[in-house]
């Protein structure tokens, strides 16, 4: 069974600090990788995704993530965080079926990020 | 266009009662997923629909849980004889599922409280 590990459950940073949230997955096949964000009181929104191609992917709001296949990692980064980035961040993985379509997402436990002004 | 919608937004029920949760996916999305979000377990996959069939029910936690989808659109998740451990936010997601790529878009969820 596939699994996703997020190493930091709670992160507190000051505005303008750099951010890196770790994500490792356990699965031997071809996977799709995602980062979702949940702002306070809002539903899950897609930050960015990786399916294939350039392992460095850019998402919304200045976020990026790098897929390192040899390390089974998909870490999320942002060079300079803002107070509005305070949220819960989830790494997720799924796989494509051979006939098309994709199975359900396996999520990490999430990282609660607090940005202090 | 409209996103994924779910109803009700909140549901409080007594232990032992049955509940039905509804999901309206994004128009044209062929795939539909149900997840559960709870403090102890995080986000868990429950069931996946492709059209009206459910090729993957592996995440349903017990036989008290069932789901159906009609007309390739609306889906209902039914929990029979609810237990306190069923209290959670139930999330629905849908996706277009064409080609080699796929992104799931989530609804706001239904918060279920079992007293």
Interface residues (C-beta under 8 A of the other chain):
Chain A: X32 X34 X36 X42 X43 X44 X45 X46 X49 X51 X52 X90 X92 X94 X96 X100 X101 X102 X103 X104 X105 X106 X107 X108 X109 X110
Chain B: X31 X33 X35 X42 X43 X44 X45 X46 X47 X48 X50 X56 X59 X91 X93 X95 X97 X98 X99 X100 X101 X102 X103 X104 X105 X106 X107 X108 X109
